[in-house]
Amino acid sequence: MKSSLFLIGCVVCSPVLAANELPPILDYYPECAPQVINNPSDKVVYDIDSESEKTGGYLQLALVELQRKAQSVGADAVIIERINIGNIDRSINLENDTGKINSSVKKIHVLTTVQNIKLCDDKRLTTTPTPYNSKGLSISRTETVVMLPMLSDTNLLKQAEKFNAPQAIVTINSAYGIKLGDSSSQLFNLMGPHSVQLLLDDGSMAYSYGRNLWFFVNNDSVSNITQNQGLFNSHGKNQIALSGNYDNENWSIAGKIKRGDELQKVKQSLSLKPQQDDYVSIGDNSKLVLNFESYKQRESTDAIYRLNGFSILPLVSVNHSEQVKFASFSNIDIAKIVALKDLQTYKLTLPQLVNQIQLNQDGPLVLINPNILLGIDNQGLVNKIKVTESVLGEQDINQFNQVLAQYDIPNTKSAFLDRYPNAEDNFDNILLNKDNISMSVNFDSYDDDAQLIELTLSF
């Protein structure tokens, strides 16, 4: 995984506070020990009224509100000790006298603890960072170096979108300019940041670009390219950020054939042989396998077969493992963390970082298994746990409930509220905040016996 950090050396000269209409949020502690006016904890709830709004915008509103409250108590500055952000984004069905109506709950909860302070006459600052800076970002530090997430995971998304992607041209032995036999460095240089990386049981790596385009690399050589036949199921794909470069389905074969073209049209441009449910075009060293889906405009008409996906394989087919090889995570007790009994810091080792969803709106997610995803900061410290339906393959509700039982997680809304009576009930979502932990739990309805479908714990 490419590093996403810049190291910024501390300044030699102490910075000095600039004049500001509102009391500033300090990035560094004052040189002279300040007088603490008060140490309030607060929660602000924002209703999201636009799909275009992002969490960061509401965080900035919350920070300005902190400054205003500091001003009201006569503070010169603010030091943020804690920030937790909880998201509720669920569609719900409600009932009234006219029957069922659909509604939507979209809220962001910002919880903070701050120090409102009076500064000494000497307003110089040290080079020791405060726990959270003026942008609400957590800063990790040593005695001589301040580590800032200048290339945060959100910026990685921006890099992926701004990357000058290759043309979406498919041939018998290549896709997007990548040929079978190319190295992983050639893949990364040409395609840019990948969305997902997975280690498979046979030792090969699988890299996805967007949600459907997959490159398999074995012994540092691209051995298989496939579109629309990825390892993730539909729920898993929803964990990946949409890519404008690779999710727009605008690929074409030799500039003549496009996704959605009818089988007869494709046969006019390519020599095809049927192979089970697919069609194959044979090259000198590889073959292009085309997948078609049948569509019926009316029951009385014959089915129309339209091009839906492709794979580029060596002539001598090699069976790729479709099983992800998960690292050992015996050093993390998920059950204790979810029960809010274990608040220690967990730092993942390099082998544990191999299976990742890298392009995610809230930062990278590390796969423990198909049901457990860990969020990490830019130093590999765990700051989020997501327990969810399987992202790989099929899993029925009984199998998922067995997973929940393994981690001692209640599987219904009523059982969850019995366990956590102080939780906030938001129809088909429950929100719980305790100390430095925020837990958001989604259910499949707002009924008391509603099934748990996803739990996200942030700390």
C-alpha positions in Angstrom: 0.0 0.0 0.0 1.4 3.4 -0.9 2.1 5.7 1.9 -0.4 8.5 2.4 1.5 10.7 4.8 3.8 13.7 4.7 6.3 14.3 7.5 6.4 17.9 8.4 9.2 19.0 10.8 8.3 21.3 13.7 9.2 24.9 13.3 12.2 26.2 15.1 10.5 29.5 16.1 7.4 29.4 18.1 4.3 30.6 16.2 2.3 33.5 17.5 -1.5 33.7 17.5 -3.1 35.8 14.9 -6.0 38.1 15.5 -9.3 36.5 14.9 -12.9 37.7 15.3 -13.9 34.4 17.0 -11.6 32.7 19.5 -9.3 30.5 17.5 -9.1 26.7 17.8 -5.5 26.0 18.6 -3.3 23.7 16.6 -0.6 23.9 19.3 -0.6 24.3 23.1 0.2 27.7 24.5 3.8 28.4 25.8 2.3 29.9 29.0 -0.1 27.6 30.9 -3.6 29.1 30.2 -6.5 29.5 32.6 -9.3 27.0 31.8 -12.7 28.8 31.9 -14.7 25.6 31.5 -14.5 22.1 29.9 -17.8 21.5 28.2 -19.0 18.4 26.3 -21.5 19.1 23.6 -23.5 17.4 20.9 -24.8 19.1 17.7 -27.2 17.3 15.4 -27.6 18.4 11.7 -30.3 17.3 9.4 -28.8 16.6 6.0 -31.1 18.2 3.4 -29.0 17.8 0.3 -27.3 14.8 -1.3 -24.4 17.0 -2.2 -23.5 17.9 1.4 -20.5 16.1 2.9 -19.7 15.2 6.4 -16.7 17.7 6.4 -19.0 20.6 5.8 -21.1 19.9 8.8 -18.0 19.3 10.9 -16.8 22.8 10.0 -20.2 24.2 11.1 -19.8 22.4 14.4 -16.3 23.9 14.8 -17.6 27.4 14.2 -20.3 26.8 16.8 -17.6 25.8 19.3 -15.9 29.1 18.7 -19.1 31.0 19.2 -19.8 29.3 22.5 -16.2 30.0 23.6 -16.7 33.7 22.7 -19.9 33.8 24.8 -18.0 32.8 27.9 -15.2 35.2 27.2 -12.6 32.7 26.1 -9.5 33.7 24.1 -9.1 30.4 22.5 -10.3 26.8 22.3 -8.5 23.4 22.6 -10.4 20.4 21.3 -9.9 17.3 23.4 -12.4 15.0 21.6 -14.5 14.7 18.4 -16.8 11.9 17.5 -19.0 12.0 14.4 -22.0 9.7 14.1 -24.0 9.3 10.8 -27.6 8.3 10.3 -28.5 7.7 6.7 -31.5 5.4 6.4 -34.7 5.2 4.5 -37.7 4.2 6.6 -41.3 3.2 6.2 -43.8 5.0 8.4 -47.5 4.5 8.9 -50.2 7.1 9.2 -54.0 7.2 8.7 -53.6 6.9 4.9 -51.3 3.9 5.1 -47.5 3.5 4.6 -45.4 6.4 3.6 -41.7 6.5 2.8 -39.4 8.8 4.7 -35.7 9.3 5.1 -33.5 9.9 8.2 -30.3 11.7 7.3 -28.5 13.2 10.2 -25.0 13.8 11.5 -24.2 13.9 15.2 -21.0 15.8 16.2 -19.9 15.2 19.8 -17.1 17.3 21.2 -15.3 18.0 24.5 -13.2 21.2 24.6 -11.3 23.5 26.9 -12.3 27.2 26.7 -9.2 29.1 27.9 -7.9 32.5 28.8 -4.4 33.1 27.5 -1.5 34.7 29.3 -0.1 38.0 28.1 2.6 35.9 26.4 0.5 34.4 23.6 3.2 32.4 21.9 2.5 28.7 21.1 4.7 25.7 21.6 5.4 23.1 18.9 3.4 20.5 20.8 0.2 19.8 18.9 -3.2 19.7 20.5 -5.3 16.5 20.2 -7.3 17.9 17.3 -6.4 20.9 15.1 -8.5 23.8 13.9 -9.9 21.6 11.0 -11.0 18.9 13.5 -8.3 16.5 12.4 -6.4 14.3 14.9 -2.7 14.8 14.8 -0.1 12.2 15.8 3.2 13.4 17.0 6.7 12.6 18.3 9.0 15.0 20.1 10.5 16.4 16.9 8.1 15.5 14.1 4.5 16.3 13.6 2.7 13.8 11.3 -0.2 15.3 9.4 -2.6 13.4 7.1 -1.9 15.7 4.2 -2.7 12.9 1.8 -5.7 11.6 3.7 -7.9 8.9 2.4 -10.4 11.4 1.2 -7.6 13.0 -0.9 -6.8 9.5 -2.2 -10.3 9.5 -3.6 -9.7 12.8 -5.2 -6.4 11.6 -6.6 -8.2 8.6 -8.1 -10.8 10.8 -9.7 -8.3 13.3 -11.0 -6.0 10.6 -12.4 -5.7 10.6 -16.1 -7.1 7.2 -16.7 -6.2 5.3 -19.9 -8.8 4.8 -22.7 -11.3 2.1 -21.9 -10.3 0.0 -24.9 -10.5 -3.8 -24.8 -8.7 -6.2 -27.1 -8.2 -10.0 -27.2 -5.1 -9.7 -24.9 -5.5 -6.3 -23.1 -7.8 -4.0 -21.3 -7.3 -0.3 -20.6 -3.8 -0.7 -22.0 -2.8 -3.5 -19.6 -1.8 -6.8 -21.2 -1.5 -10.2 -19.7 2.1 -10.5 -18.5 2.5 -6.9 -17.5 4.0 -6.3 -14.0 2.1 -4.9 -11.0 4.1 -1.6 -11.3 3.0 -1.2 -14.9 -0.6 -1.8 -13.7 -0.4 0.8 -10.9 1.4 3.4 -13.0 -1.2 3.2 -15.9 -4.4 2.7 -13.9 -3.7 4.9 -10.8 -5.0 4.2 -7.2 -6.9 0.9 -7.0 -10.2 0.5 -5.1 -9.6 -2.8 -3.5 -6.7 -5.2 -2.9 -7.2 -8.8 -1.8 -4.7 -11.7 -1.2 -6.0 -15.0 -2.4 -5.4 -18.5 -1.2 -3.2 -19.4 -4.2 -0.8 -16.4 -3.3 -2.1 -14.2 -6.1 -3.4 -10.6 -5.6 -6.6 -9.3 -6.9 -6.9 -5.5 -7.5 -10.2 -3.8 -8.5 -10.6 -0.5 -10.2 -14.0 0.9 -9.5 -16.5 -1.7 -8.5 -16.4 -4.2 -11.4 -13.0 -4.2 -13.1 -10.5 -6.7 -11.7 -6.9 -7.5 -12.4 -5.3 -10.7 -11.0 -1.6 -10.6 -10.5 0.4 -13.8 -9.9 4.2 -13.7 -9.4 4.2 -10.0 -10.3 2.5 -10.7 -13.6 -1.0 -9.9 -14.7 -2.6 -13.3 -15.3 -6.3 -12.5 -15.7 -8.5 -9.4 -16.4 -12.2 -9.5 -15.8 -15.1 -7.0 -15.8 -18.4 -7.6 -14.0 -17.3 -10.8 -12.3 -15.5 -9.5 -9.3 -15.0 -11.1 -5.9 -17.4 -8.8 -4.0 -21.1 -9.2 -3.9 -23.5 -6.3 -4.4 -23.4 -5.4 -0.7 -19.5 -5.5 -0.8 -19.5 -3.2 -3.8 -21.5 -0.7 -1.9 -18.6 -0.3 0.5 -16.4 1.0 -2.4 -16.6 4.6 -3.5 -17.9 5.1 -7.0 -15.2 5.8 -9.6 -15.8 8.1 -12.5 -12.8 6.6 -14.3 -13.8 2.9 -14.1 -17.5 2.7 -13.2 -19.0 4.5 -16.2 -19.2 1.3 -18.3 -18.0 3.1 -21.4 -15.5 0.4 -22.4 -15.4 -0.8 -26.0 -13.8 -3.6 -28.0 -11.6 -2.4 -30.9 -13.6 0.8 -31.0 -16.6 -1.0 -32.6 -18.3 -3.0 -29.9 -19.8 -1.5 -26.7 -21.5 -2.8 -23.6 -25.1 -3.4 -24.4 -24.6 -4.4 -28.0 -26.7 -7.3 -29.3 -25.0 -10.7 -29.9 -25.6 -10.5 -33.6 -23.9 -7.2 -34.0 -20.9 -8.4 -32.0 -20.6 -11.5 -34.3 -20.3 -9.2 -37.3 -17.1 -7.7 -35.8 -15.6 -10.6 -34.0 -15.1 -14.3 -34.8 -16.8 -15.9 -31.8 -17.1 -19.5 -30.6 -19.7 -20.6 -28.0 -18.3 -21.7 -24.7 -20.9 -22.9 -22.2 -23.0 -19.8 -21.6 -20.4 -17.4 -23.0 -18.7 -16.7 -26.3 -14.9 -16.7 -27.0 -12.6 -14.9 -29.4 -9.2 -16.7 -29.7 -5.9 -14.7 -30.1 -2.3 -15.9 -30.5 -1.5 -16.0 -26.8 -4.8 -15.2 -25.1 -8.6 -15.3 -25.4 -11.4 -12.8 -24.9 -14.4 -14.3 -23.2 -17.6 -12.3 -23.6 -20.6 -12.5 -21.3 -24.1 -11.8 -22.6 -27.4 -11.3 -20.6 -30.8 -12.1 -22.1 -33.5 -9.4 -22.1 -37.2 -9.7 -23.1 -39.2 -6.7 -24.0 -42.4 -8.7 -23.8 -43.2 -12.3 -22.7 -44.3 -13.1 -26.2 -41.1 -12.1 -27.9 -37.8 -13.9 -28.2 -35.0 -13.0 -25.8 -32.4 -10.5 -27.0 -28.8 -11.2 -25.9 -26.7 -8.1 -25.0 -23.0 -7.8 -24.1 -22.6 -7.3 -20.4 -19.0 -8.2 -19.5 -15.6 -9.6 -20.5 -12.6 -11.6 -19.3 -9.1 -11.8 -20.8 -7.5 -15.2 -20.1 -4.4 -17.1 -21.2 -5.1 -19.7 -23.9 -4.3 -22.4 -21.3 -6.8 -21.5 -18.6 -5.5 -21.4 -15.1 -8.0 -21.8 -12.3 -7.7 -18.8 -10.0 -8.6 -19.1 -6.3 -11.7 -17.1 -5.4 -11.0 -17.5 -1.7 -9.5 -14.6 0.2 -6.7 -15.4 2.5 -7.3 -13.5 5.7 -4.5 -12.6 8.1 -4.7 -13.5 11.8 -6.3 -10.9 14.0 -6.1 -12.8 17.3 -4.8 -9.6 19.0 -8.1 -7.8 18.5 -11.1 -8.9 20.7 -14.1 -7.5 18.7 -16.6 -8.7 21.3 -15.0 -6.7 24.1 -14.8 -3.6 22.0 -18.4 -3.8 20.9 -19.4 -4.4 24.5 -17.5 -1.1 25.3 -15.2 -3.0 27.7 -11.9 -2.6 25.9 -10.6 0.8 24.9 -7.0 -0.1 24.3 -5.2 1.0 21.1 -4.8 -1.5 18.3 -2.1 -1.1 15.7 -2.3 -3.4 12.7 0.8 -5.1 11.4 1.8 -5.1 7.7 0.5 -8.7 7.0 -2.9 -7.6 8.5 -3.1 -4.7 6.1 -3.0 -6.8 2.9 -6.8 -7.0 2.3 -8.2 -3.5 2.0 -11.0 -1.5 0.5 -8.8 1.6 -0.2 -11.3 3.9 -1.9 -13.9 4.5 0.7 -15.5 7.8 1.7 -14.4 7.5 5.4 -10.9 6.1 4.7 -9.5 2.6 4.1 -11.2 -0.5 5.4 -9.3 -3.6 6.3 -11.0 -6.9 6.0 -10.8 -9.3 9.0 -13.3 -11.6 7.4 -16.3 -11.2 5.1 -18.3 -9.7 8.0 -15.8 -7.5 9.9 -14.2 -4.4 8.4 -11.7 -2.2 10.4 -11.2 1.5 9.7 -7.6 2.7 10.2 -5.9 6.1 10.4 -2.8 6.9 8.5 -0.6 5.1 11.0 -2.5 1.8 10.9 -4.3 2.5 14.2 -7.8 1.1 14.3 -10.4 3.8 14.7 -13.5 2.1 13.4 -15.2 -1.3 13.4 -17.9 -2.3 11.0 -19.9 -5.5 11.5 -22.0 -6.1 8.5 -23.6 -8.6 6.2 -21.0 -10.6 4.2 -19.2 -8.6 1.5 -18.0 -11.8 -0.2 -20.4 -14.4 -1.6 -23.8 -15.4 -0.3 -24.9 -15.5 3.4 -28.4 -16.0 4.7 -29.8 -14.3 7.8 -29.2 -17.4 10.0 -25.6 -17.5 9.0 -25.2 -13.8 9.7 -26.9 -14.2 13.1 -24.3 -16.9 13.9 -21.6 -14.3 13.2 -23.3 -11.8 15.5 -23.5 -14.4 18.2 -19.8 -15.2 17.8 -19.1 -11.5 18.9 -21.9 -11.4 21.4 -23.9 -8.8 19.5 -27.7 -8.7 19.9 -29.4 -9.4 16.6 -32.6 -7.5 17.1 -33.5 -3.9 18.0 -35.3 -4.8 21.2 -32.4 -7.0 22.4 -30.0 -4.2 21.5 -31.9 -1.6 23.5 -32.1 -4.0 26.4 -28.3 -4.2 26.3 -27.8 -0.5 25.9 -30.8 1.3 27.5 -29.2 4.8 27.1 -29.0 4.5 23.3 -30.8 7.0 21.2 -33.7 5.3 19.2 -34.0 6.8 15.7 -36.6 4.5 14.1 -34.5 1.8 12.3 -31.2 3.2 13.6 -29.8 3.3 17.2 -27.1 5.7 18.1 -25.0 5.3 21.3 -22.2 7.6 22.6 -20.0 6.7 25.5 -16.7 8.4 26.5 -14.8 8.5 23.2 -16.8 5.9 21.4 -19.7 6.4 19.0 -21.8 3.4 17.9 -24.4 3.5 15.1 -26.6 0.4 14.5 -28.9 -0.1 11.5 -31.9 -2.4 11.4 -34.1 -3.7 8.5 -37.1 -1.8 9.9 -38.3 0.3 12.9 -40.1 -2.6 14.6 -39.0 -3.9 18.0 -38.0 -7.2 16.5 -36.2 -5.7 13.5 -33.1 -7.5 12.4 -29.6 -5.9 12.8 -28.0 -5.5 9.5 -25.0 -3.3 10.2 -23.1 -1.9 13.2 -20.4 0.8 13.0 -18.3 1.7 16.0 -16.0 4.7 15.8 -13.4 5.8 18.4 
